[in-house]
Amino acid sequence: MNYKIALCDDDTNYMDELEKLLKKCSQQEDLLEIVKCTSGEQLLNSDIDNADVVFLDIQLKGMDGNEISVELRKRGYQGVLVHCSGIYMPTPETIKISPYRYILK
């Protein structure tokens, strides 16, 4: 079974490290398809409808992670949303969206 994972962060170094970690944890790199985007607009224009997991930075230029999450749900995305942020506590907006997890960078 293959897994499709989308990463959206304006910090490409963070995305690269997260990608390495995901591949290391998967034990079989060829089972992962990872899509990397540096903006919310790029993510929403990507083929991620069938992504199993979307990792989203909260603080992005343009659309932020909360806005992207809301838009994905409006479009019918049923996969797992994981918010990643340097902000210690989730904002009330993030809590309303109910991501599966909130990861502190």
C-alpha positions in Angstrom: 0.0 0.0 0.0 1.4 3.4 -1.0 0.9 6.5 1.1 0.6 10.0 -0.3 1.7 12.8 2.0 1.6 16.5 1.3 3.9 19.0 3.1 3.2 22.7 3.0 5.7 25.1 4.6 7.6 28.2 3.5 10.7 26.8 5.3 12.2 24.4 2.8 14.8 23.2 5.3 12.0 22.1 7.7 10.2 20.3 4.8 13.4 18.5 3.9 14.0 17.3 7.5 10.3 16.3 7.8 10.6 14.3 4.6 13.7 12.5 5.8 12.0 11.7 9.1 8.9 10.3 7.3 11.0 8.2 5.0 13.1 6.9 7.9 9.9 6.0 9.8 8.3 4.3 6.9 11.1 1.6 6.6 10.2 1.4 2.9 10.8 4.7 1.1 9.2 3.5 -2.1 5.8 3.3 -0.4 5.7 7.1 0.1 4.8 9.7 -2.4 5.6 13.1 -0.9 4.3 16.3 -2.5 6.1 19.5 -1.2 4.6 23.0 -1.5 5.8 26.3 -0.3 2.5 28.2 -0.2 -1.2 27.5 0.4 -2.1 28.5 -3.1 0.4 26.0 -4.5 -0.9 23.2 -2.3 -4.5 23.9 -3.3 -3.5 23.7 -6.9 -1.7 20.4 -6.4 -3.1 16.9 -6.8 -3.6 16.2 -3.1 -7.3 15.2 -3.1 -6.3 11.6 -2.3 -3.4 12.5 0.1 -3.5 10.4 3.2 -1.9 13.2 5.4 -1.3 16.9 4.9 1.3 18.6 7.1 0.6 22.4 7.2 2.6 25.3 8.5 0.2 27.7 10.3 2.2 30.8 9.5 2.4 31.2 5.8 2.4 34.2 3.5 -0.9 34.6 1.7 -3.3 31.9 2.9 -2.3 30.6 6.4 -2.6 27.0 7.5 -6.0 27.6 9.1 -7.4 29.1 5.9 -6.0 26.2 3.9 -7.5 23.6 6.2 -10.9 25.2 6.0 -10.7 25.3 2.2 -9.5 21.7 2.0 -12.5 20.6 4.1 -14.9 22.7 1.9 -13.5 20.8 -1.1 -14.3 17.5 0.6 -10.8 16.5 1.7 -11.3 13.7 4.3 -7.7 12.9 5.0 -5.6 13.7 8.1 -4.6 17.3 8.8 -1.5 17.9 10.9 -0.7 21.5 11.8 3.0 22.4 12.4 3.9 25.7 14.0 6.5 27.6 16.0 3.6 29.0 18.1 3.6 27.3 21.4 -0.2 27.1 21.8 -2.8 26.6 19.1 -4.9 29.6 18.3 -8.7 29.4 18.8 -9.0 29.2 15.0 -6.8 26.2 14.9 -8.8 24.5 17.7 -12.1 25.1 15.7 -10.6 23.3 12.7 -9.7 20.3 14.8 -6.5 19.1 13.1 -5.6 15.5 14.0 -2.4 16.8 15.6 -0.6 20.1 16.4 3.2 19.8 16.2 5.5 22.4 17.6 8.5 23.0 15.4 
